[in-house]
């Protein structure tokens, strides 16, 4: 009994050492080359092949497919890389994680551990202690982890060797598919509990080498460990963006699919592994066989998944659809109108009217009496950015052969209007982020002046709607002049309050900055509206008639459309 307890303690200690080592290697290498790895992940994923290579290389370096997958999800969450580009990294990280098995099989069982690992630990600690804030310190930590990695493997190997002598494992053998599925579940459970497939792989390889597990049982545990890595991705996307959830789903689909395939063709895979072992001249021992099996079944999964990559992406894009994505999706920019620039201009103006509506909503939110809606404004700002990008992309695709000089001028106006709308949304976001936006003002004269200014801005934003028959561009310009006048007046009142110490100077500066942002938001909005009002289009397809608003008239004419579309050109009515 005492011997059994000692062996169980060795198993627990060896596993603990191994997990500590993997964590130290991962943390050390991420710190030593973190920015470089992030840059690689962000830039070297343009094609699925590049993504696979990048995922493989980074995972092989940091020894953690979970860390790479979670980092990739983070990049997708932040919008640095697209969901489609991230799929290749997911496939590659599954290939890269097989490096752990090769380290255990080829290095861990071959070298004199003490003569190899202990000097690494000593050198690593020297670098760690003398590195200070330089890259040497985390590199030293990684070297210490590398040394402990092999010591952990050695302890596990000794523990399983002892267990074989102490316990008759034949009594616990489960035959057939029931046994295979049981070992898959064990591999899955170990990975979920340790949050490390490397730990499960190391246990499996050392157990198989010690004679505790047969090859088929060990292969089933390897499959279970591979599927178990999906738990980390599933946890990482709780509360994340829709695209991040899609990447995690791709990770789960790939790992579960590859695992099921490996189970179904297990004898075939072992034949491939045996043939490859002979062809490559590798030693036919359980650890090497299992490491090669792990690599082969992941490689087969990647090769089978790659041709269906676009279909998988299309499938995932129809899942986890959020309100933001619905709003960010263009409603009028149909590819069928690209060959007819006249219709394309019509569609662009309708889409920009949607942009104006979103920016109006942002402006009204930040002009609330007690604004506390940064999340809502940030949501709208992302919608504006995505719609704006869609507008620019659509303009770039318009058929140039059919583009007349008049339409080219209209497109230039649309592009300029789009930029002004983007600037207005940035001002609204800056206001929402300003901690002084909802500051209570103690001075009565300043408070009255701020209320008057805010009312003018709110009314201006509320009336900014080209699709409304009541909208008048001349009236909007007059309102802006009142805002400009009031802005100058309240600025003087604020400065005087600061000089007379009725307000803190910091508060004065903050309030002037807030008013300036509000004024600039209105200026950018009126510039966009002025440009759009001079783009001549027909929007009768929407079921209402757009007012004819010229910048110099200021009167809405509800009896005729803003423009008439013919099959040749746009002509003013």
C-alpha positions as CSV (number, residue, x, y, z in Angstrom):
1,X,0.0,0.0,0.0
2,X,2.8,2.4,0.9
3,X,4.5,1.7,-2.4
4,X,1.3,2.5,-4.2
5,X,1.0,5.8,-2.4
6,X,4.6,6.6,-3.3
7,X,3.9,5.9,-7.0
8,X,0.7,8.0,-7.0
9,X,2.7,10.8,-5.4
10,X,5.4,10.4,-8.1
11,X,2.6,10.6,-10.8
12,X,1.1,13.7,-9.2
13,X,4.5,15.4,-8.8
14,X,5.7,14.5,-12.3
15,X,2.4,15.8,-13.8
16,X,2.8,19.0,-11.6
17,X,6.4,19.5,-12.8
18,X,5.4,19.0,-16.4
19,X,2.5,21.5,-16.2
20,X,4.7,24.0,-14.4
21,X,7.3,23.6,-17.1
22,X,4.9,24.0,-20.0
23,X,3.5,27.2,-18.3
24,X,7.0,28.6,-17.8
25,X,8.0,27.9,-21.4
26,X,4.8,29.5,-22.7
27,X,4.9,32.6,-20.5
28,X,8.7,33.0,-21.0
29,X,8.6,32.8,-24.8
30,X,5.4,34.9,-25.0
31,X,7.2,37.6,-23.0
32,X,10.5,37.3,-24.8
33,X,8.9,37.5,-28.3
34,X,5.4,38.5,-27.5
35,X,5.1,41.5,-29.8
36,X,6.9,39.7,-32.6
37,X,4.5,36.8,-32.2
38,X,1.5,39.1,-32.2
39,X,2.8,40.9,-35.4
40,X,3.3,37.5,-37.1
41,X,-0.2,36.4,-36.1
42,X,-1.7,39.6,-37.3
43,X,0.2,39.9,-40.6
44,X,1.1,36.4,-41.8
45,X,-2.4,35.0,-42.2
46,X,-3.4,36.4,-45.6
47,X,-4.2,33.0,-47.0
48,X,-5.3,29.7,-45.4
49,X,-1.8,28.2,-46.2
50,X,-0.1,31.1,-44.5
51,X,-2.4,30.8,-41.5
52,X,-1.7,27.1,-41.1
53,X,2.1,27.7,-41.3
54,X,1.8,30.6,-38.8
55,X,-0.4,28.6,-36.4
56,X,1.9,25.6,-36.6
57,X,5.1,27.6,-36.1
58,X,3.9,29.7,-33.2
59,X,2.3,26.8,-31.4
60,X,5.5,24.7,-31.8
61,X,7.5,27.6,-30.2
62,X,5.2,28.5,-27.3
63,X,4.1,24.8,-26.7
64,X,0.5,25.7,-26.2
65,X,-2.2,25.4,-28.8
66,X,-4.7,26.8,-26.3
67,X,-2.6,30.0,-25.8
68,X,-2.4,30.4,-29.6
69,X,-6.1,29.8,-30.1
70,X,-7.1,32.1,-27.3
71,X,-4.7,34.8,-28.7
72,X,-6.2,34.3,-32.2
73,X,-9.7,34.7,-30.7
74,X,-8.5,37.9,-29.0
75,X,-7.3,39.3,-32.3
76,X,-10.6,38.5,-34.0
77,X,-12.4,40.0,-31.1
78,X,-10.4,43.2,-31.5
79,X,-11.0,43.2,-35.3
80,X,-7.2,42.9,-36.0
81,X,-7.7,39.8,-38.2
82,X,-10.9,38.5,-39.9
83,X,-12.7,35.3,-38.9
84,X,-11.8,33.7,-42.3
85,X,-8.1,34.4,-41.8
86,X,-8.2,33.0,-38.3
87,X,-9.4,29.6,-39.5
88,X,-6.0,28.7,-41.0
89,X,-4.3,29.6,-37.6
90,X,-6.7,27.2,-35.9
91,X,-5.8,24.3,-38.2
92,X,-2.1,25.1,-37.9
93,X,-2.2,25.3,-34.1
94,X,-3.5,21.7,-34.0
95,X,-0.5,20.6,-36.1
96,X,1.8,22.6,-33.9
97,X,0.7,21.0,-30.7
98,X,2.0,17.6,-31.9
99,X,5.5,19.0,-31.2
100,X,5.0,18.1,-27.5
101,X,4.6,14.4,-28.4
102,X,7.8,14.5,-30.4
103,X,9.7,16.2,-27.6
104,X,8.6,13.6,-25.2
105,X,9.2,10.7,-27.6
106,X,12.5,11.7,-29.2
107,X,14.2,13.7,-26.5
108,X,12.5,12.8,-23.2
109,X,13.2,9.1,-23.5
110,X,16.6,9.3,-25.2
111,X,18.8,11.7,-23.3
112,X,20.4,11.5,-19.9
113,X,18.0,13.8,-18.2
114,X,20.3,15.0,-15.4
115,X,23.1,15.9,-17.8
116,X,20.8,17.7,-20.1
117,X,18.0,19.3,-18.1
118,X,19.9,20.5,-15.0
119,X,22.4,22.7,-16.9
120,X,19.4,24.2,-18.8
121,X,17.8,25.1,-15.5
122,X,21.0,26.6,-14.1
123,X,21.6,28.6,-17.3
124,X,18.0,29.7,-17.3
125,X,18.1,30.9,-13.7
126,X,21.3,32.8,-14.4
127,X,19.6,34.7,-17.3
128,X,16.5,35.2,-15.2
129,X,18.5,36.7,-12.3
130,X,20.8,38.9,-14.4
131,X,18.2,39.9,-17.1
132,X,16.4,42.7,-15.2
133,X,13.9,44.3,-17.5
134,X,15.6,42.9,-20.7
135,X,14.4,40.1,-22.9
136,X,17.0,37.9,-21.2
137,X,14.9,37.4,-18.1
138,X,11.8,35.8,-19.8
139,X,14.1,33.8,-22.1
140,X,15.8,32.5,-19.0
141,X,12.3,31.6,-17.6
142,X,11.6,29.6,-20.8
143,X,14.9,27.7,-20.5
144,X,14.1,26.8,-16.9
145,X,10.7,25.5,-18.1
146,X,12.4,23.6,-20.9
147,X,14.7,21.8,-18.3
148,X,11.8,21.1,-15.9
149,X,9.8,19.7,-18.9
150,X,12.2,16.8,-19.3
151,X,12.5,16.2,-15.5
152,X,8.7,16.0,-15.3
153,X,8.7,13.5,-18.2
154,X,11.4,11.5,-16.5
155,X,9.4,11.4,-13.2
156,X,6.3,10.3,-15.0
157,X,8.2,7.6,-16.8
158,X,9.7,6.2,-13.6
159,X,6.2,6.3,-11.9
160,X,4.6,4.3,-14.7
161,X,7.5,1.8,-14.7
162,X,6.8,1.3,-11.0
163,X,3.1,1.0,-11.5
164,X,3.6,-1.8,-14.1
165,X,5.5,-3.9,-11.6
166,X,3.1,-3.1,-8.7
167,X,-0.3,-3.5,-10.4
168,X,-1.7,-6.0,-12.9
169,X,-3.4,-3.7,-15.4
170,X,-4.8,-6.6,-17.4
171,X,-7.6,-6.9,-14.8
172,X,-8.7,-3.3,-15.8
173,X,-8.6,-3.8,-19.6
174,X,-11.9,-3.0,-21.4
175,X,-12.1,-4.6,-24.9
176,X,-13.7,-3.4,-28.1
177,X,-15.3,0.0,-28.9
178,X,-16.4,0.4,-25.3
179,X,-12.8,0.4,-24.2
180,X,-11.7,2.8,-27.0
181,X,-14.5,5.3,-26.2
182,X,-13.6,5.0,-22.5
183,X,-10.0,6.0,-23.2
184,X,-11.2,8.8,-25.4
185,X,-13.2,10.1,-22.5
186,X,-10.2,9.8,-20.1
187,X,-8.0,11.8,-22.5
188,X,-10.7,14.4,-22.9
189,X,-11.2,14.6,-19.1
190,X,-7.5,15.0,-18.3
191,X,-7.2,17.8,-20.8
192,X,-10.3,19.6,-19.5
193,X,-9.1,19.3,-15.9
194,X,-5.5,20.4,-16.5
195,X,-6.5,22.8,-19.4
196,X,-3.4,21.4,-21.2
197,X,-3.5,18.7,-23.9
198,X,0.3,18.6,-23.5
199,X,-0.1,17.1,-20.0
200,X,-2.6,14.5,-21.3
201,X,-0.2,13.6,-24.2
202,X,2.8,13.3,-21.9
203,X,0.8,11.0,-19.5
204,X,-0.4,8.9,-22.4
205,X,3.1,8.5,-24.0
206,X,4.8,7.7,-20.8
207,X,2.0,5.3,-19.8
208,X,2.3,3.5,-23.2
209,X,6.1,3.4,-23.0
210,X,5.8,1.9,-19.5
211,X,3.4,-0.8,-20.7
212,X,0.4,0.5,-18.8
213,X,-1.5,1.2,-22.0
214,X,-1.8,-0.6,-25.2
215,X,-1.3,1.3,-28.5
216,X,-4.9,1.5,-29.4
217,X,-5.9,2.6,-25.9
218,X,-3.2,5.2,-25.9
219,X,-4.2,6.4,-29.4
220,X,-7.8,6.8,-28.2
221,X,-6.5,8.9,-25.2
222,X,-4.5,11.1,-27.7
223,X,-7.7,11.7,-29.7
224,X,-9.6,12.6,-26.5
225,X,-6.8,15.0,-25.5
226,X,-7.0,16.6,-28.9
227,X,-10.7,17.1,-28.6
228,X,-10.4,18.3,-25.0
229,X,-8.4,21.5,-26.1
230,X,-11.7,22.9,-27.4
231,X,-12.8,23.5,-23.8
232,X,-10.3,26.4,-23.5
233,X,-11.6,28.1,-26.6
234,X,-15.2,27.6,-25.5
235,X,-14.5,29.3,-22.2
236,X,-12.5,32.1,-23.9
237,X,-15.4,33.3,-26.0
238,X,-18.0,33.8,-23.2
239,X,-19.2,37.3,-23.8
240,X,-17.0,37.8,-26.9
241,X,-17.9,39.1,-30.3
242,X,-19.8,37.0,-32.9
243,X,-16.7,36.5,-35.0
244,X,-14.7,35.3,-31.9
245,X,-17.5,32.7,-31.3
246,X,-17.3,31.6,-34.9
247,X,-13.5,31.0,-34.6
248,X,-14.1,29.0,-31.4
249,X,-16.8,27.0,-33.3
250,X,-14.4,26.3,-36.1
251,X,-11.9,25.0,-33.6
252,X,-14.5,22.7,-32.1
253,X,-15.8,21.5,-35.5
254,X,-12.2,20.8,-36.7
255,X,-11.1,19.0,-33.5
256,X,-14.3,16.9,-33.1
257,X,-14.4,16.2,-36.8
258,X,-10.7,15.1,-36.9
259,X,-11.3,13.0,-33.7
260,X,-14.3,11.2,-35.1
261,X,-12.5,10.5,-38.4
262,X,-9.5,9.1,-36.5
263,X,-11.7,6.8,-34.5
264,X,-13.5,5.5,-37.6
265,X,-10.3,4.8,-39.5
266,X,-8.1,3.9,-36.6
267,X,-6.6,0.7,-38.2
268,X,-5.9,2.5,-41.4
269,X,-4.1,5.3,-39.5
270,X,-2.0,2.8,-37.7
271,X,-1.1,1.2,-41.0
272,X,-0.1,4.6,-42.3
273,X,1.9,5.3,-39.1
274,X,3.7,1.9,-39.4
275,X,4.6,2.5,-43.1
276,X,5.8,6.0,-42.3
277,X,7.9,4.7,-39.4
278,X,9.7,2.2,-41.7
279,X,10.0,4.8,-44.5
280,X,11.5,7.4,-42.3
281,X,13.7,5.0,-40.4
282,X,12.2,5.8,-37.0
283,X,12.5,3.6,-34.0
284,X,9.4,1.5,-33.6
285,X,8.7,2.2,-29.9
286,X,5.3,3.2,-28.5
287,X,6.2,6.9,-27.8
288,X,7.4,7.5,-31.4
289,X,4.4,5.6,-32.8
290,X,1.9,7.7,-30.8
291,X,3.7,11.0,-31.6
292,X,3.5,10.1,-35.3
293,X,-0.1,9.0,-35.0
294,X,-1.0,12.4,-33.3
295,X,0.7,14.2,-36.2
296,X,-0.8,12.0,-39.0
297,X,-4.4,12.3,-37.8
298,X,-4.2,16.1,-37.4
299,X,-2.5,16.4,-40.8
300,X,-5.3,14.3,-42.4
301,X,-7.9,16.5,-40.7
302,X,-6.2,19.7,-42.1
303,X,-6.0,18.2,-45.6
304,X,-9.6,17.2,-45.6
305,X,-10.9,20.5,-44.0
306,X,-8.9,22.9,-46.3
307,X,-11.0,22.4,-49.5
308,X,-14.1,23.2,-47.4
309,X,-12.6,26.2,-45.7
310,X,-14.7,28.8,-47.5
311,X,-17.9,26.7,-47.0
312,X,-17.2,26.4,-43.3
313,X,-16.6,30.2,-43.2
314,X,-19.9,30.8,-45.0
315,X,-21.7,28.5,-42.6
316,X,-20.3,30.2,-39.5
317,X,-21.0,33.7,-40.8
318,X,-24.7,32.7,-40.7
319,X,-24.4,31.8,-37.0
320,X,-24.1,34.0,-33.9
321,X,-25.5,37.0,-35.8
322,X,-25.7,40.1,-33.6
323,X,-27.8,43.3,-33.8
324,X,-24.6,45.1,-34.6
325,X,-23.9,42.9,-37.6
326,X,-27.4,43.3,-38.9
327,X,-27.1,47.1,-38.7
328,X,-23.6,47.0,-40.1
329,X,-24.7,45.1,-43.2
330,X,-25.4,47.4,-46.2
331,X,-29.1,47.2,-47.2
332,X,-28.8,48.9,-50.6
333,X,-25.3,48.2,-52.0
334,X,-26.2,45.3,-54.2
335,X,-23.6,44.0,-56.7
336,X,-26.2,43.9,-59.4
337,X,-26.2,47.7,-59.7
338,X,-22.4,48.0,-60.0
339,X,-22.5,47.8,-63.8
340,X,-25.0,50.7,-63.9
341,X,-23.3,53.7,-62.1
342,X,-26.5,55.7,-62.1
343,X,-28.2,53.1,-59.9
344,X,-25.1,52.7,-57.9
345,X,-25.1,56.4,-56.9
346,X,-28.8,56.0,-55.9
347,X,-27.9,53.0,-53.7
348,X,-24.9,54.9,-52.1
349,X,-27.1,57.9,-51.1
350,X,-29.7,55.6,-49.5
351,X,-26.9,53.8,-47.6
352,X,-25.4,57.1,-46.4
353,X,-28.9,58.2,-45.2
354,X,-28.7,55.1,-42.9
355,X,-25.3,56.3,-41.7
356,X,-26.8,59.7,-40.9
357,X,-29.5,58.0,-38.9
358,X,-26.9,56.1,-36.8
359,X,-24.9,59.2,-36.2
360,X,-28.0,61.1,-35.1
361,X,-28.6,58.3,-32.6
362,X,-25.1,58.7,-31.3
363,X,-25.4,62.4,-31.0
364,X,-28.7,62.2,-29.1
365,X,-27.2,59.7,-26.8
366,X,-24.2,61.9,-25.8
367,X,-26.5,64.9,-25.5
368,X,-28.7,63.2,-22.9
369,X,-29.0,65.1,-19.6
370,X,-27.1,62.4,-17.7
371,X,-25.2,60.5,-20.3
372,X,-24.0,57.0,-19.3
373,X,-24.1,55.2,-22.6
374,X,-20.5,54.6,-23.7
375,X,-21.3,51.0,-24.7
376,X,-24.2,52.0,-26.9
377,X,-22.2,54.8,-28.6
378,X,-19.2,52.5,-29.1
379,X,-21.6,50.0,-30.7
380,X,-22.9,52.6,-33.1
381,X,-19.4,53.8,-33.9
382,X,-18.5,50.3,-35.0
383,X,-21.6,50.2,-37.1
384,X,-20.6,53.5,-38.8
385,X,-17.1,52.3,-39.4
386,X,-18.3,49.1,-41.1
387,X,-20.9,50.8,-43.2
388,X,-18.4,53.4,-44.2
389,X,-15.9,50.8,-45.2
390,X,-18.6,49.1,-47.3
391,X,-19.4,52.4,-49.0
392,X,-15.8,52.9,-50.0
393,X,-15.4,49.4,-51.2
394,X,-18.6,49.6,-53.2
395,X,-17.4,52.8,-54.9
396,X,-14.1,51.2,-55.8
397,X,-16.0,48.4,-57.6
398,X,-18.3,50.5,-59.8
399,X,-17.9,49.8,-63.5
400,X,-15.5,52.4,-64.7
401,X,-16.3,51.9,-68.4
402,X,-19.8,53.4,-67.8
403,X,-18.7,56.2,-65.6
404,X,-19.5,59.7,-67.0
405,X,-17.9,62.9,-65.7
406,X,-21.2,63.9,-64.0
407,X,-21.4,60.6,-62.1
408,X,-17.7,60.8,-61.1
409,X,-18.4,64.2,-59.5
410,X,-21.4,62.7,-57.6
411,X,-19.2,59.8,-56.4
412,X,-16.6,62.4,-55.2
413,X,-19.3,64.2,-53.2
414,X,-20.5,60.8,-51.7
415,X,-16.9,60.0,-50.6
416,X,-16.4,63.4,-49.0
417,X,-19.8,63.1,-47.2
418,X,-18.8,59.7,-46.0
419,X,-15.6,61.1,-44.5
420,X,-17.5,63.9,-42.7
421,X,-19.9,61.4,-41.3
422,X,-17.0,59.3,-40.0
423,X,-15.5,62.4,-38.4
424,X,-18.8,63.2,-36.7
425,X,-19.0,59.7,-35.3
426,X,-15.5,60.0,-33.9
427,X,-16.5,63.2,-32.2
428,X,-19.5,61.5,-30.6
429,X,-17.4,58.7,-29.4
430,X,-14.8,61.1,-27.9
431,X,-17.7,62.8,-26.1
432,X,-19.0,59.5,-24.7
433,X,-15.5,58.6,-23.4
434,X,-15.0,62.0,-21.7
435,X,-15.3,61.5,-18.0
436,X,-16.3,65.2,-17.6
437,X,-19.3,64.9,-19.9
438,X,-21.8,64.5,-17.0
439,X,-20.0,66.8,-14.5
440,X,-22.4,68.8,-12.3
441,X,-21.8,72.5,-12.7
442,X,-22.1,74.6,-9.5
443,X,-22.0,78.1,-11.1
444,X,-25.4,79.3,-12.1
445,X,-24.4,81.5,-15.1
446,X,-22.2,78.7,-16.5
447,X,-25.0,76.2,-16.0
448,X,-27.6,78.3,-17.8
449,X,-25.2,78.9,-20.7
450,X,-24.3,75.2,-21.0
451,X,-28.0,74.3,-21.0
452,X,-28.7,76.8,-23.8
453,X,-25.8,75.5,-25.9
454,X,-26.8,71.8,-25.3
455,X,-30.4,72.6,-26.3
456,X,-29.2,74.1,-29.6
457,X,-26.9,71.2,-30.4
458,X,-29.6,68.6,-29.5
459,X,-32.2,70.4,-31.7
460,X,-29.8,70.6,-34.6
461,X,-29.0,66.9,-34.4
462,X,-32.6,65.9,-34.0
463,X,-33.6,67.8,-37.1
464,X,-30.7,66.3,-39.3
465,X,-32.7,64.0,-41.6
466,X,-32.6,64.4,-45.4
467,X,-35.4,61.9,-45.8
468,X,-37.8,64.0,-43.7
469,X,-40.1,66.4,-45.7
470,X,-39.7,68.9,-42.9
471,X,-35.9,69.1,-43.3
472,X,-34.5,72.4,-44.6
473,X,-30.8,72.8,-45.3
474,X,-31.0,76.6,-45.0
475,X,-32.6,76.2,-41.5
476,X,-29.9,73.7,-40.6
477,X,-27.2,76.3,-41.5
478,X,-29.0,78.9,-39.5
479,X,-29.1,76.6,-36.5
480,X,-25.4,76.0,-36.9
481,X,-24.7,79.8,-36.9
482,X,-26.6,80.0,-33.6
483,X,-24.5,77.1,-32.2
484,X,-21.3,78.9,-33.3
485,X,-22.5,82.2,-31.6
486,X,-23.5,80.4,-28.4
487,X,-20.2,78.4,-28.4
488,X,-18.2,81.7,-28.4
489,X,-20.5,83.2,-25.7
490,X,-20.2,80.2,-23.3
491,X,-16.5,80.0,-23.9
492,X,-16.2,83.5,-22.6
493,X,-18.4,82.8,-19.6
494,X,-16.3,79.7,-18.8
495,X,-13.0,81.6,-19.0
496,X,-14.4,84.4,-16.8
497,X,-15.6,81.8,-14.2
498,X,-12.1,80.3,-14.2
499,X,-10.4,83.7,-13.7
500,X,-12.8,84.6,-10.9
501,X,-12.2,81.1,-9.3
502,X,-15.9,80.2,-9.5
503,X,-14.8,77.1,-11.3
504,X,-11.6,75.1,-11.2
505,X,-9.3,75.8,-14.2
506,X,-9.3,72.0,-15.0
507,X,-13.1,72.0,-15.1
508,X,-13.1,75.1,-17.4
509,X,-10.7,73.5,-19.8
510,X,-12.6,70.2,-19.8
511,X,-16.0,71.9,-20.5
512,X,-14.5,74.0,-23.3
513,X,-13.1,70.8,-24.9
514,X,-16.5,69.1,-24.5
515,X,-18.3,72.1,-26.2
516,X,-15.7,72.1,-29.0
517,X,-16.3,68.4,-29.7
518,X,-20.1,69.0,-29.8
519,X,-19.6,72.0,-32.2
520,X,-17.3,69.9,-34.4
521,X,-19.8,67.1,-34.5
522,X,-22.4,69.5,-35.8
523,X,-20.0,71.0,-38.3
524,X,-19.1,67.6,-39.7
525,X,-22.7,66.6,-39.9
526,X,-23.8,69.8,-41.8
527,X,-21.0,69.3,-44.3
528,X,-22.1,65.8,-45.0
529,X,-25.8,66.9,-45.3
530,X,-24.8,69.7,-47.7
531,X,-22.9,67.4,-49.9
532,X,-25.6,64.7,-49.9
533,X,-28.3,67.3,-50.6
534,X,-26.5,68.2,-53.8
535,X,-26.2,64.6,-55.0
536,X,-29.0,64.1,-57.5
537,X,-30.7,60.8,-57.1
538,X,-34.1,59.1,-57.1
539,X,-35.1,57.3,-54.0
540,X,-38.7,56.5,-55.0
541,X,-37.8,52.8,-54.7
542,X,-38.1,53.2,-50.9
543,X,-41.7,54.2,-51.1
544,X,-41.3,57.9,-50.2
545,X,-40.3,61.0,-52.1
546,X,-37.1,62.7,-51.1
547,X,-37.3,66.5,-50.7
548,X,-35.5,68.6,-53.2
549,X,-33.1,70.5,-51.1
550,X,-30.5,72.7,-52.6
551,X,-28.0,74.4,-50.4
552,X,-29.1,77.9,-51.5
553,X,-32.8,77.4,-51.3
554,X,-33.4,75.8,-48.0
555,X,-37.0,74.9,-48.9
556,X,-38.2,71.3,-49.1
557,X,-40.2,70.5,-52.2
558,X,-42.3,67.4,-51.4
559,X,-44.0,67.3,-54.9
560,X,-41.0,65.9,-56.8
561,X,-38.1,63.6,-56.2
562,X,-34.6,64.8,-55.4
563,X,-33.6,63.5,-58.8
564,X,-34.7,61.5,-61.7
565,X,-32.8,58.3,-62.7
566,X,-32.6,57.4,-66.4
567,X,-30.6,54.6,-68.0
568,X,-28.0,57.0,-69.2
569,X,-27.5,59.7,-66.6
570,X,-28.8,61.5,-63.6
571,X,-30.6,64.7,-64.4
572,X,-32.0,67.3,-62.1
573,X,-35.9,67.6,-62.3
